[in-house]
Amino acid sequence: MNTPHNEQDLERLARRHAGAQMGWYLHASVYVAVNLLLATLSAIGGRHWAIFPAMGWGLGLLIHGVVVFLIRPGTGLHARLLEQERQRLKRQADPR
């Protein structure tokens, strides 16, 4: 991987990584909301079919999380993620 050497490159990469992490948080929030709705509809109907879309989508969410967090570790809100990425990239660019 090319190591960025200027502030603009660091900022761009930090924003991209923090954006990917925020994308996972949004994905997880939508997953929970939709699957709660589906579970409610399933229970009202007396059949328990909602587990199947939850499991399939859950697998996709798991894969998304592995890609985002195991490749680029970090937690917190967007601003915190952005700052963590900036610091990591600065350390990587300055090999003292």
Beta strands, then each sheet from edge to edge (+ up, - down):
end
